[in-house]
Amino acid sequence: MNREEAMAIVREYNDNESIIKHMLAVEAAMRAYARKLGEDEEKWGVVGLLHDFDYARAPNEEHKPDEGHPAWGVKLLREKGVQEDVLQAILGHAEYTGVPRETTMAKALFAVDELTGLIVAVALVRPSKKIGDVKPKSIRKKWKDTRFAAGVNRRDVERGAEELGVQIEEHIQTVLEAMKNIADDLGL
């Protein structure tokens, strides 16, 4: 599946611009990691773009491993012929599925997902509300305040960076720079 096809699915199943912007942020971070690691940038970008496409249509507040998000979306993507490693990465980004993250792509998706949310939150409290004004040290400062962006699971970000084999400071820098490159798309 290419980006155009993935974006068509994202638009078909979403009308929530915040969720779409989140998927765009994750896509950018995945592309940055693919470039950094010498992997397939298109494929990694598609994984980032599709990982939450079913979030609004099939919420899973009970965190059932085989119902709702992301299992619902993966079933639909499988029917469309999406590659199994892409599907496994999408399943693995949600801890409650129990699907192990065996590929670097899956580990990267898990690592960047929550971090993009924290970075957006940090940008939104800046006077300018511009991601271009965010520095890694600002993110680390807000990281320590667990009341700030309380929904962001910092332990998942740390574990994701560990699984990916990068230091947290490098991880923050990589994801922040990727998001800065699409600031206009993110409205930041």
C-alpha positions as CSV (number, residue, x, y, z in Angstrom):
1,M,0.0,0.0,0.0
2,N,1.3,3.4,-0.8
3,R,0.8,6.7,1.0
4,E,-2.1,7.9,-1.3
5,E,-4.0,4.7,-0.6
6,A,-3.3,4.9,3.1
7,M,-4.4,8.5,3.2
8,A,-7.7,7.6,1.5
9,I,-8.4,5.0,4.2
10,V,-7.5,7.5,6.9
11,R,-9.9,10.1,5.4
12,E,-12.7,7.4,4.8
13,Y,-12.7,6.4,8.5
14,N,-11.9,9.7,10.2
15,D,-13.4,13.1,10.4
16,N,-11.6,14.1,13.6
17,E,-8.7,16.4,12.5
18,S,-6.9,15.9,15.8
19,I,-6.6,12.1,15.2
20,I,-5.6,12.7,11.6
21,K,-2.9,15.2,12.7
22,H,-1.6,12.6,15.3
23,M,-1.3,10.0,12.5
24,L,0.5,12.6,10.3
25,A,3.0,13.2,13.2
26,V,3.6,9.5,13.7
27,E,4.0,9.1,9.9
28,A,6.7,11.8,9.9
29,A,8.5,10.3,12.9
30,M,8.4,6.8,11.3
31,R,9.8,8.2,8.0
32,A,12.6,9.9,9.9
33,Y,13.5,6.7,11.6
34,A,13.4,4.8,8.4
35,R,15.8,7.2,6.8
36,K,18.0,7.1,9.9
37,L,18.1,3.3,9.9
38,G,18.2,2.7,6.2
39,E,14.8,1.2,6.0
40,D,11.9,1.5,3.5
41,E,10.6,5.1,4.2
42,E,7.4,4.6,2.2
43,K,6.4,1.4,4.1
44,W,7.3,2.9,7.5
45,G,5.4,6.0,6.7
46,V,2.3,4.0,5.8
47,V,2.5,2.2,9.1
48,G,2.6,5.5,11.0
49,L,-0.3,6.9,8.9
50,L,-2.5,3.8,9.4
51,H,-1.8,2.9,13.0
52,D,-4.8,4.7,14.4
53,F,-7.1,5.0,11.4
54,D,-9.8,2.9,13.2
55,Y,-9.5,4.7,16.6
56,A,-12.7,6.8,16.1
57,R,-14.8,4.0,14.5
58,A,-13.8,1.2,16.8
59,P,-12.9,2.6,20.2
60,N,-11.6,0.1,22.6
61,E,-11.8,1.5,26.1
62,E,-11.9,-2.0,27.6
63,H,-8.6,-2.8,25.8
64,K,-9.9,-6.1,24.5
65,P,-7.0,-7.6,22.5
66,D,-9.1,-9.0,19.6
67,E,-12.0,-6.4,19.4
68,G,-12.0,-2.7,18.6
69,H,-8.9,-0.7,17.9
70,P,-6.5,-1.8,16.6
71,A,-7.8,-5.4,15.9
72,W,-10.8,-4.0,14.0
73,G,-8.6,-2.0,11.7
74,V,-6.1,-4.7,11.2
75,K,-8.9,-7.1,10.0
76,L,-10.0,-4.5,7.4
77,L,-6.4,-3.9,6.3
78,R,-5.8,-7.6,6.0
79,E,-8.8,-7.9,3.7
80,K,-7.2,-5.1,1.6
81,G,-4.1,-7.2,1.2
82,V,-1.8,-5.1,3.5
83,Q,1.5,-6.9,4.3
84,E,1.6,-8.9,7.5
85,D,4.6,-7.1,9.0
86,V,2.7,-3.9,8.7
87,L,-0.3,-5.4,10.4
88,Q,1.9,-6.9,13.2
89,A,3.5,-3.5,13.8
90,I,0.0,-1.9,14.1
91,L,-1.1,-4.5,16.5
92,G,2.1,-4.3,18.5
93,H,1.7,-0.5,19.2
94,A,-1.1,-1.3,21.6
95,E,0.3,-3.2,24.6
96,Y,-3.0,-4.8,25.4
97,T,-3.0,-6.9,22.2
98,G,-0.2,-9.0,23.5
99,V,1.4,-8.9,20.1
100,P,5.2,-8.8,20.5
101,R,7.2,-6.1,18.6
102,E,9.6,-8.3,16.7
103,T,10.7,-6.0,13.9
104,T,12.5,-2.7,14.1
105,M,9.5,-1.1,12.3
106,A,7.2,-2.3,15.1
107,K,9.5,-1.1,17.8
108,A,9.8,2.3,16.1
109,L,6.0,2.7,15.9
110,F,5.6,1.9,19.6
111,A,8.4,4.3,20.5
112,V,7.1,7.3,18.6
113,D,3.4,7.0,19.1
114,E,3.0,8.4,22.6
115,L,6.0,10.8,22.2
116,T,4.3,12.7,19.4
117,G,1.4,13.5,21.8
118,L,3.7,14.9,24.4
119,I,5.5,17.1,21.8
120,V,2.2,18.5,20.6
121,A,1.2,19.3,24.1
122,V,4.5,21.1,24.8
123,A,4.1,23.1,21.6
124,L,0.5,24.1,22.5
125,V,1.6,25.7,25.9
126,R,4.3,27.8,24.2
127,P,3.2,31.4,23.8
128,S,3.5,31.1,20.0
129,K,1.9,27.6,19.9
130,K,4.5,26.8,17.3
131,I,6.5,23.5,17.2
132,G,9.4,25.4,15.8
133,D,9.8,27.1,19.2
134,V,10.0,23.7,21.1
135,K,13.4,22.6,22.3
136,P,14.3,19.1,23.5
137,K,15.0,20.5,27.0
138,S,11.4,21.9,27.1
139,I,10.1,18.4,26.4
140,R,12.3,16.9,29.1
141,K,11.2,19.5,31.6
142,K,7.5,18.8,30.9
143,W,8.3,15.0,30.9
144,K,9.1,15.3,34.7
145,D,5.7,16.9,35.4
146,T,3.4,13.9,35.3
147,R,0.3,16.1,35.6
148,F,1.2,17.7,32.3
149,A,-0.2,15.7,29.4
150,A,-1.1,13.1,31.9
151,G,-2.5,10.8,29.2
152,V,0.9,10.3,27.7
153,N,2.5,7.1,29.0
154,R,6.0,8.1,29.6
155,R,7.1,4.6,30.5
156,D,5.9,3.4,27.1
157,V,8.1,6.1,25.5
158,E,11.1,5.0,27.5
159,R,10.5,1.3,26.9
160,G,10.0,2.1,23.2
161,A,13.3,3.9,23.0
162,E,15.0,1.1,24.8
163,E,13.5,-1.5,22.4
164,L,14.6,0.6,19.5
165,G,18.1,0.9,21.0
166,V,18.3,4.7,21.2
167,Q,18.9,7.0,24.1
168,I,15.8,9.0,25.2
169,E,17.5,12.4,24.3
170,E,18.3,11.2,20.8
171,H,14.8,9.8,20.5
172,I,13.2,13.1,21.5
173,Q,15.4,15.0,19.1
174,T,14.6,12.7,16.1
175,V,10.8,12.8,16.6
176,L,10.8,16.6,17.3
177,E,12.7,17.4,14.2
178,A,10.5,15.1,12.1
179,M,7.4,16.9,13.4
180,K,9.0,20.3,12.8
181,N,9.3,19.4,9.2
182,I,5.5,19.1,8.8
183,A,4.6,21.9,11.2
184,D,2.1,23.4,8.7
185,D,0.3,20.0,8.3
186,L,0.1,19.8,12.1
187,G,-1.2,23.3,12.5
188,L,1.7,24.1,14.7
